[in-house]
Amino acid sequence: WKYTFGGADENSNVLSDTWEWDSATMTWSQLLPAHSPPARGGHAMVYDELRDSLVLFGGYGSDTLGDTWEYQNGEWQLRDCAGPAPRSSHTMVYDSLRGVTVLFGGYDSGVYFGDTWEWDGIAWALVSESGPSPRRDHAMALDRERGRMTLFGGYDNRALADTWEWDGADWTYRDAPGPSPRSYHVLSYDENRALSV
């Protein structure tokens, strides 16, 4: 199963619908939970394997948002907790080796963020304010083989082309040639070849 929530349509109107993709039947089904997060775009969402839930944070609607929601057993629930400042264009990845969701960066009203947060299903914890420079629209993926998150690129008034790794405690810069500077890209981990692509 795969899920999507919200986004913006061709007229830049933000949406608040939840959909589920069934790859066996090759069909989308709209889900109609009793409660849903407000309409938004620029948010991030991951699947928490340990807790069998979707975790959604932030984005923009009429204002920039800083709320945390979880989708479990057919229902969205707002988590009443302190956490990262409101932001959009951030990135989240679920770290299945440590059982936490990792959030980095984002943007709000001219401010770029360079903080790293972790969600354990109960609370957010600020775990680093050093490492990659503040940015938005970057990409991250979990390298399961090495137990590290890989972050590449993004935007901070210019496109970036730097590579960083997060080991759960510290960020390490990797001085390696690679793709040209870019933002709005994606990064994924190929388990068969133990590579981030």
Secondary structure in CASP SS format (residue, H / E / C, confidence):
PFRMAT SS
TARGET T0000
AUTHOR 0000-0000-0000
METHOD secondary structure of the structure
MODEL  1
W C 1.00
K E 1.00
Y E 1.00
T E 1.00
F E 1.00
G E 1.00
G E 1.00
A E 1.00
D C 1.00
E C 1.00
N C 1.00
S C 1.00
N C 1.00
V E 1.00
L E 1.00
S E 1.00
D E 1.00
T E 1.00
W E 1.00
E E 1.00
W E 1.00
D E 1.00
S C 1.00
A C 1.00
T C 1.00
M C 1.00
T E 1.00
W E 1.00
S E 1.00
Q E 1.00
L E 1.00
L C 1.00
P C 1.00
A C 1.00
H C 1.00
S C 1.00
P C 1.00
P C 1.00
A C 1.00
R E 1.00
G E 1.00
G C 1.00
H C 1.00
A E 1.00
M E 1.00
V E 1.00
Y E 1.00
D E 1.00
E C 1.00
L C 1.00
R C 1.00
D C 1.00
S E 1.00
L E 1.00
V E 1.00
L E 1.00
F E 1.00
G E 1.00
G E 1.00
Y E 1.00
G C 1.00
S C 1.00
D C 1.00
T E 1.00
L E 1.00
G E 1.00
D E 1.00
T E 1.00
W E 1.00
E E 1.00
Y E 1.00
Q E 1.00
N C 1.00
G C 1.00
E E 1.00
W E 1.00
Q E 1.00
L E 1.00
R E 1.00
D C 1.00
C C 1.00
A C 1.00
G C 1.00
P C 1.00
A C 1.00
P C 1.00
R C 1.00
S E 1.00
S C 1.00
H C 1.00
T E 1.00
M E 1.00
V E 1.00
Y E 1.00
D E 1.00
S C 1.00
L C 1.00
R C 1.00
G C 1.00
V E 1.00
T E 1.00
V E 1.00
L E 1.00
F E 1.00
G E 1.00
G E 1.00
Y E 1.00
D E 1.00
S C 1.00
G C 1.00
V E 1.00
Y E 1.00
F E 1.00
G E 1.00
D E 1.00
T E 1.00
W E 1.00
E E 1.00
W E 1.00
D C 1.00
G C 1.00
I C 1.00
A C 1.00
W E 1.00
A E 1.00
L E 1.00
V E 1.00
S E 1.00
E C 1.00
S C 1.00
G C 1.00
P C 1.00
S C 1.00
P C 1.00
R C 1.00
R E 1.00
D C 1.00
H C 1.00
A E 1.00
M E 1.00
A E 1.00
L E 1.00
D E 1.00
R C 1.00
E C 1.00
R C 1.00
G C 1.00
R E 1.00
M E 1.00
T E 1.00
L E 1.00
F E 1.00
G E 1.00
G E 1.00
Y E 1.00
D C 1.00
N C 1.00
R C 1.00
A E 1.00
L E 1.00
A E 1.00
D E 1.00
T E 1.00
W E 1.00
E E 1.00
W E 1.00
D C 1.00
G C 1.00
A C 1.00
D C 1.00
W E 1.00
T E 1.00
Y E 1.00
R E 1.00
D C 1.00
A C 1.00
P C 1.00
G C 1.00
P C 1.00
S C 1.00
P C 1.00
R E 1.00
S C 1.00
Y C 1.00
H C 1.00
V C 1.00
L C 1.00
S C 1.00
Y E 1.00
D E 1.00
E C 1.00
N C 1.00
R C 1.00
A C 1.00
L E 1.00
S E 1.00
V C 1.00
END
